[in-house]
Amino acid sequence: MTSVDSAAPTDVIDQVAEGTARLLESVKGMREAGVGEPSLLPGWTRGHVLAHIARNADSLVNLLMWARTGVETPQYASVSVRDREIEEGAPRGLGEQLADVEATAARWLELARTASDAAWRATVRNRQGGEIPGSFIPWMRLREVEIHHVDLGLGYRPADWPAPFVARLLPEAAIDLTKAAAKTGTGTTAFAVETTDTGFAATIGSGEPDRTVSGSATALLAWLLGRSDGSDLTGPLPELPAWK
């Protein structure tokens, strides 16, 4: 996903700290056996999600170091390394998982809180190769924390997402789904989305929309991200483009 930098990095870092605290409370309430139970992501256990959250923090430490020093440090060494580390980390026990998520989150937060204005202005590349400003890195972390907290299936739901997070991510998701539809040719013809609570409206896909899907901003976002079946929305639901 991509987005303009619509919030000061320090404000987003505070949101990351708050979201991380909520995430850690959920993990601390887990049973030991829960680590190996299915998450809400197909094919992944909760252990996979926790390992991914931790390795994502490490990857964004890499980008922060790149922004701070000017020395190119890729987010991940490779896709295969990223995937292998998640698979290897998934079976660990709850204590080890929790310690890993806590430690990696703390390292990221420490670097983010001490970043200079020059670091926020620096240009780095995400794992897809797209150029982004350093100031975008906190938003990348916030998305991971909030979305994957839901994916753990521990009672934290899209309805619990903070309103500023939803307000920023919803238009971003609409733009990126339109790009995905054009790139992959998946999904149906263009359709409109509109919120019943915030005034947001957009068309997803190219051409004249043939239907409108409406609901709260949170409900629409959850559906667009594949975190809801859309049963709380109004209007005939089209096939969504595949995320790429």
Disulfide bonds with the S-S distance in Angstrom:
none
